[in-house]
């Protein structure tokens, strides 16, 4: 079963179970996936990897919105965004721990021969396929900068 089929199946279950939060969140994600599919000159079906990229983007939007609502004093809206993010996270691959990320960064630095922050692009390019959907880009970027600065 593809990831999109799983989302559609879970949407049906959420609607039958009258779970408003889950059904609205999955609808929003499916809309983002459909938008991505019809973008460009011709429609296409996204692969699971591309769907994970869309889910990662949506999760990031929820985190940023939650922080913005929190700093603006809208605690109920911030809580709703966090709840939506938790539902989206169910469909993303398990996130890398700090130790796992550090190990991948060390491997990338050794493989690319990077020795200064100027080579950060090479390290990120090497890491991208290995971390797609498993770690936030900002977190990875900060960890790579730190590793190359030492």
C-alpha positions in Angstrom: 0.0 0.0 0.0 1.5 3.3 -1.0 1.7 6.2 1.4 -1.1 8.1 -0.4 -3.4 5.1 -0.2 -2.6 4.8 3.5 -3.5 8.5 4.0 -6.8 8.0 2.1 -7.7 4.9 4.1 -6.9 6.6 7.4 -9.0 9.6 6.2 -12.0 7.3 5.7 -11.5 5.8 9.2 -11.2 9.2 10.8 -14.4 10.4 9.1 -16.2 7.2 10.2 -14.8 7.7 13.7 -15.9 11.3 13.7 -12.3 12.4 14.6 -12.4 16.0 13.3 -8.8 16.9 14.0 -7.4 13.8 12.3 -9.7 14.0 9.3 -9.1 17.7 8.7 -5.3 17.3 9.0 -5.3 14.3 6.6 -7.5 16.3 4.2 -5.1 19.2 4.3 -2.1 16.9 3.6 -3.9 15.1 0.7 -4.7 18.5 -0.7 -1.0 19.5 -0.5 -0.1 16.2 -2.3 -2.7 16.8 -5.0 -1.5 20.3 -5.5 2.0 19.0 -6.0 0.8 16.4 -8.4 -0.9 18.8 -10.7 1.8 21.5 -10.5 3.7 22.0 -13.8 2.7 21.2 -17.3 1.4 17.7 -16.8 -0.2 15.8 -13.9 1.7 12.9 -12.3 1.5 10.6 -9.4 4.0 11.3 -6.6 6.3 8.6 -5.3 6.4 7.8 -1.6 9.7 9.8 -1.3 8.1 12.8 -2.9 5.1 12.5 -0.6 7.4 12.3 2.4 9.0 15.6 1.2 5.5 17.2 1.0 4.7 15.8 4.5 8.0 17.2 5.8 7.1 20.7 4.4 3.6 20.5 6.0 5.1 19.5 9.3 7.6 22.4 9.2 4.7 24.8 8.5 2.9 23.5 11.5 5.9 23.9 13.8 6.5 27.5 12.5 2.8 28.4 12.9 2.7 26.9 16.4 5.7 29.0 17.4 4.1 32.1 15.9 0.8 31.6 17.6 2.6 30.9 20.9 4.6 34.1 20.7 1.4 36.0 19.7 -0.5 34.7 22.7 -2.9 32.4 20.9 -2.3 29.3 23.0 -5.3 27.4 21.7 -4.3 27.9 18.0 -0.7 26.9 18.9 -2.0 23.7 20.5 -4.1 22.9 17.4 -1.0 23.3 15.2 1.1 21.1 17.5 -1.7 18.4 17.4 -1.8 18.6 13.6 2.0 18.2 13.5 1.8 15.1 15.7 -0.7 13.5 13.2 1.6 14.4 10.2 4.5 12.9 12.1 2.8 9.5 12.1 3.3 9.3 8.4 6.9 10.5 8.4 9.9 8.1 8.8 11.3 7.9 12.3 13.4 11.0 13.0 17.1 10.6 13.4 18.5 10.9 16.9 21.4 13.4 17.5 23.8 10.5 17.7 22.6 9.0 14.4 22.8 12.4 12.8 26.3 13.0 14.1 27.4 9.6 12.7 26.0 10.5 9.3 27.7 13.9 9.3 31.1 12.3 10.2 30.7 9.9 7.4 29.8 12.7 5.0 32.7 14.8 6.0 35.1 11.9 5.6 33.6 10.9 2.2 33.7 14.5 0.8 37.0 15.4 2.3 35.4 18.6 3.7 37.6 20.5 6.2 36.1 24.0 6.4 32.7 25.6 6.4 33.2 26.5 2.8 32.6 22.9 1.9 29.2 22.8 3.6 27.4 22.5 0.3 29.2 19.3 -0.6 28.5 17.7 2.8 24.8 18.7 2.6 24.5 17.3 -1.0 26.0 14.0 0.2 23.7 13.9 3.3 20.4 14.8 1.5 19.4 11.4 0.2 20.3 9.8 3.5 18.3 12.1 5.7 15.3 13.0 3.5 12.2 13.1 5.8 14.2 11.9 8.8 15.6 15.2 10.0 14.7 18.9 9.8 17.0 20.7 7.3 17.7 23.5 9.8 18.8 21.0 12.4 21.1 19.2 9.9 22.5 22.5 8.6 23.4 23.7 12.2 25.0 20.3 13.0 27.1 20.4 9.8 28.2 24.0 10.4 29.2 23.0 13.9 31.1 19.9 12.7 33.0 21.9 10.0 33.9 24.7 12.4 35.8 22.5 14.8 
